[in-house]
C-alpha cells in the first residue's frame, strides 16, 4: 500500500470569516489592476515630462486599487459569504463603477 499523500493547506487565510476575510489576496489583485490600467493610459505630448506623468498615473492607479480593494473586500464578505461566482463578478463590476465615479467626481471637483 502507498502512504496517503499529505493534504496541502488551503491557499487562503486561516482567519475566521469576518469583514476583512481574505483581504490580502483581494488587495494584491486590485492593486495590480489599478496599476496596469493606469500605466497604459496615454500621456500628454510633452516628451520632457513623460516619466513624471507615468509616475503620477502609477500613484493614482495604486490609490484607485486600494480604494477598490477596501470596497470590494467589505462587500464580498458581507453580501457574498457563500462565494457564488456570479455574485462575485457583480460585486467586482459594481465596485469598479462606484470607485471610478467617486474618483472622477473628486478629480473634476478639484478642477
C-alpha positions as protocol buffer text, in pm:
chain_id: "A"
residue {
  index: 1
  type: UNK
  ca { x: 0 y: 0 z: 0 }
}
residue {
  index: 2
  type: UNK
  ca { x: 110 y: 350 z: -70 }
}
residue {
  index: 3
  type: UNK
  ca { x: 109 y: 604 z: 208 }
}
residue {
  index: 4
  type: UNK
  ca { x: -158 y: 868 z: 193 }
}
residue {
  index: 5
  type: UNK
  ca { x: -43 y: 1189 z: 33 }
}
residue {
  index: 6
  type: UNK
  ca { x: -33 y: 1478 z: 276 }
}
residue {
  index: 7
  type: UNK
  ca { x: -310 y: 1723 z: 213 }
}
residue {
  index: 8
  type: UNK
  ca { x: -199 y: 2071 z: 125 }
}
residue {
  index: 9
  type: UNK
  ca { x: -335 y: 2355 z: 332 }
}
residue {
  index: 10
  type: UNK
  ca { x: -583 y: 2590 z: 170 }
}
residue {
  index: 11
  type: UNK
  ca { x: -430 y: 2887 z: -7 }
}
residue {
  index: 12
  type: UNK
  ca { x: -637 y: 3141 z: 181 }
}
residue {
  index: 13
  type: UNK
  ca { x: -615 y: 3277 z: 530 }
}
residue {
  index: 14
  type: UNK
  ca { x: -693 y: 3071 z: 837 }
}
residue {
  index: 15
  type: UNK
  ca { x: -862 y: 3369 z: 996 }
}
residue {
  index: 16
  type: UNK
  ca { x: -1226 y: 3326 z: 1089 }
}
residue {
  index: 17
  type: UNK
  ca { x: -1459 y: 3486 z: 834 }
}
residue {
  index: 18
  type: UNK
  ca { x: -1520 y: 3849 z: 911 }
}
residue {
  index: 19
  type: UNK
  ca { x: -1531 y: 4185 z: 735 }
}
residue {
  index: 20
  type: UNK
  ca { x: -1161 y: 4160 z: 633 }
}
residue {
  index: 21
  type: UNK
  ca { x: -1153 y: 3789 z: 545 }
}
residue {
  index: 22
  type: UNK
  ca { x: -914 y: 3717 z: 252 }
}
residue {
  index: 23
  type: UNK
  ca { x: -819 y: 4084 z: 226 }
}
residue {
  index: 24
  type: UNK
  ca { x: -458 y: 4012 z: 126 }
}
residue {
  index: 25
  type: UNK
  ca { x: -545 y: 3835 z: -199 }
}
residue {
  index: 26
  type: UNK
  ca { x: -811 y: 4089 z: -290 }
}
residue {
  index: 27
  type: UNK
  ca { x: -574 y: 4378 z: -224 }
}
residue {
  index: 28
  type: UNK
  ca { x: -297 y: 4237 z: -442 }
}
residue {
  index: 29
  type: UNK
  ca { x: -537 y: 4178 z: -731 }
}
residue {
  index: 30
  type: UNK
  ca { x: -693 y: 4524 z: -714 }
}
residue {
  index: 31
  type: UNK
  ca { x: -354 y: 4697 z: -679 }
}
residue {
  index: 32
  type: UNK
  ca { x: -225 y: 4516 z: -988 }
}
residue {
  index: 33
  type: UNK
  ca { x: -542 y: 4604 z: -1178 }
}
residue {
  index: 34
  type: UNK
  ca { x: -522 y: 4971 z: -1082 }
}
residue {
  index: 35
  type: UNK
  ca { x: -152 y: 4992 z: -1166 }
}
residue {
  index: 36
  type: UNK
  ca { x: -172 y: 4818 z: -1504 }
}
residue {
  index: 37
  type: UNK
  ca { x: -479 y: 5007 z: -1621 }
}
residue {
  index: 38
  type: UNK
  ca { x: -340 y: 5345 z: -1518 }
}
residue {
  index: 39
  type: UNK
  ca { x: 12 y: 5297 z: -1658 }
}
residue {
  index: 40
  type: UNK
  ca { x: -118 y: 5203 z: -2003 }
}
residue {
  index: 41
  type: UNK
  ca { x: -313 y: 5527 z: -2039 }
}
residue {
  index: 42
  type: UNK
  ca { x: -174 y: 5780 z: -2287 }
}
residue {
  index: 43
  type: UNK
  ca { x: 18 y: 6084 z: -2167 }
}
residue {
  index: 44
  type: UNK
  ca { x: 38 y: 6440 z: -2294 }
}
residue {
  index: 45
  type: UNK
  ca { x: 259 y: 6526 z: -2590 }
}
residue {
  index: 46
  type: UNK
  ca { x: 524 y: 6691 z: -2374 }
}
residue {
  index: 47
  type: UNK
  ca { x: 817 y: 6450 z: -2403 }
}
residue {
  index: 48
  type: UNK
  ca { x: 1008 y: 6613 z: -2118 }
}
residue {
  index: 49
  type: UNK
  ca { x: 757 y: 6506 z: -1855 }
}
residue {
  index: 50
  type: UNK
  ca { x: 662 y: 6157 z: -1972 }
}
residue {
  index: 51
  type: UNK
  ca { x: 818 y: 5981 z: -1674 }
}
residue {
  index: 52
  type: UNK
  ca { x: 670 y: 6227 z: -1428 }
}
residue {
  index: 53
  type: UNK
  ca { x: 327 y: 6177 z: -1586 }
}
residue {
  index: 54
  type: UNK
  ca { x: 372 y: 5798 z: -1571 }
}
residue {
  index: 55
  type: UNK
  ca { x: 470 y: 5821 z: -1204 }
}
residue {
  index: 56
  type: UNK
  ca { x: 155 y: 6022 z: -1128 }
}
residue {
  index: 57
  type: UNK
  ca { x: -53 y: 5772 z: -1324 }
}
residue {
  index: 58
  type: UNK
  ca { x: 103 y: 5484 z: -1129 }
}
residue {
  index: 59
  type: UNK
  ca { x: 35 y: 5653 z: -794 }
}
residue {
  index: 60
  type: UNK
  ca { x: -322 y: 5731 z: -894 }
}
residue {
  index: 61
  type: UNK
  ca { x: -368 y: 5370 z: -1009 }
}
residue {
  index: 62
  type: UNK
  ca { x: -239 y: 5236 z: -678 }
}
residue {
  index: 63
  type: UNK
  ca { x: -471 y: 5470 z: -489 }
}
residue {
  index: 64
  type: UNK
  ca { x: -761 y: 5355 z: -707 }
}
residue {
  index: 65
  type: UNK
  ca { x: -666 y: 4991 z: -647 }
}
residue {
  index: 66
  type: UNK
  ca { x: -651 y: 5046 z: -273 }
}
residue {
  index: 67
  type: UNK
  ca { x: -995 y: 5206 z: -268 }
}
residue {
  index: 68
  type: UNK
  ca { x: -1136 y: 4923 z: -480 }
}
residue {
  index: 69
  type: UNK
  ca { x: -977 y: 4663 z: -251 }
}
residue {
  index: 70
  type: UNK
  ca { x: -1137 y: 4816 z: 57 }
}
residue {
  index: 71
  type: UNK
  ca { x: -1482 y: 4845 z: -101 }
}
residue {
  index: 72
  type: UNK
  ca { x: -1468 y: 4500 z: -262 }
}
residue {
  index: 73
  type: UNK
  ca { x: -1344 y: 4321 z: 50 }
}
residue {
  index: 74
  type: UNK
  ca { x: -1620 y: 4468 z: 263 }
}
residue {
  index: 75
  type: UNK
  ca { x: -1891 y: 4398 z: 4 }
}
residue {
  index: 76
  type: UNK
  ca { x: -1772 y: 4045 z: -73 }
}
residue {
  index: 77
  type: UNK
  ca { x: -1756 y: 3946 z: 294 }
}
residue {
  index: 78
  type: UNK
  ca { x: -2095 y: 4095 z: 377 }
}
residue {
  index: 79
  type: UNK
  ca { x: -2301 y: 4020 z: 66 }
}
residue {
  index: 80
  type: UNK
  ca { x: -2146 y: 3701 z: -72 }
}
residue {
  index: 81
  type: UNK
  ca { x: -2049 y: 3469 z: 212 }
}
residue {
  index: 82
  type: UNK
  ca { x: -2122 y: 3151 z: 9 }
}
residue {
  index: 83
  type: UNK
  ca { x: -1884 y: 3285 z: -263 }
}
residue {
  index: 84
  type: UNK
  ca { x: -2115 y: 3248 z: -560 }
}
residue {
  index: 85
  type: UNK
  ca { x: -1926 y: 3326 z: -880 }
}
residue {
  index: 86
  type: UNK
  ca { x: -2197 y: 3542 z: -1039 }
}
residue {
  index: 87
  type: UNK
  ca { x: -2230 y: 3748 z: -721 }
}
residue {
  index: 88
  type: UNK
  ca { x: -1855 y: 3796 z: -703 }
}
residue {
  index: 89
  type: UNK
  ca { x: -1842 y: 3928 z: -1061 }
}
residue {
  index: 90
  type: UNK
  ca { x: -2140 y: 4154 z: -993 }
}
residue {
  index: 91
  type: UNK
  ca { x: -1961 y: 4294 z: -688 }
}
residue {
  index: 92
  type: UNK
  ca { x: -1642 y: 4339 z: -893 }
}
residue {
  index: 93
  type: UNK
  ca { x: -1824 y: 4542 z: -1158 }
}
residue {
  index: 94
  type: UNK
  ca { x: -2019 y: 4748 z: -904 }
}
residue {
  index: 95
  type: UNK
  ca { x: -1701 y: 4814 z: -705 }
}
residue {
  index: 96
  type: UNK
  ca { x: -1517 y: 4935 z: -1015 }
}
residue {
  index: 97
  type: UNK
  ca { x: -1811 y: 5155 z: -1119 }
}
residue {
  index: 98
  type: UNK
  ca { x: -1867 y: 5314 z: -778 }
}
residue {
  index: 99
  type: UNK
  ca { x: -1500 y: 5383 z: -710 }
}
residue {
  index: 100
  type: UNK
  ca { x: -1446 y: 5516 z: -1064 }
}
residue {
  index: 101
  type: UNK
  ca { x: -1741 y: 5755 z: -1030 }
}
residue {
  index: 102
  type: UNK
  ca { x: -1608 y: 5879 z: -696 }
}
residue {
  index: 103
  type: UNK
  ca { x: -1257 y: 5927 z: -838 }
}
residue {
  index: 104
  type: UNK
  ca { x: -1381 y: 6111 z: -1147 }
}
residue {
  index: 105
  type: UNK
  ca { x: -1609 y: 6329 z: -932 }
}
residue {
  index: 106
  type: UNK
  ca { x: -1325 y: 6421 z: -697 }
}
residue {
  index: 107
  type: UNK
  ca { x: -1085 y: 6498 z: -984 }
}
residue {
  index: 108
  type: UNK
  ca { x: -1343 y: 6712 z: -1163 }
}
residue {
  index: 109
  type: UNK
  ca { x: -1432 y: 6896 z: -841 }
}
residue {
  index: 110
  type: UNK
  ca { x: -1064 y: 6974 z: -782 }
}
residue {
  index: 111
  type: UNK
  ca { x: -1052 y: 7141 z: -1121 }
}
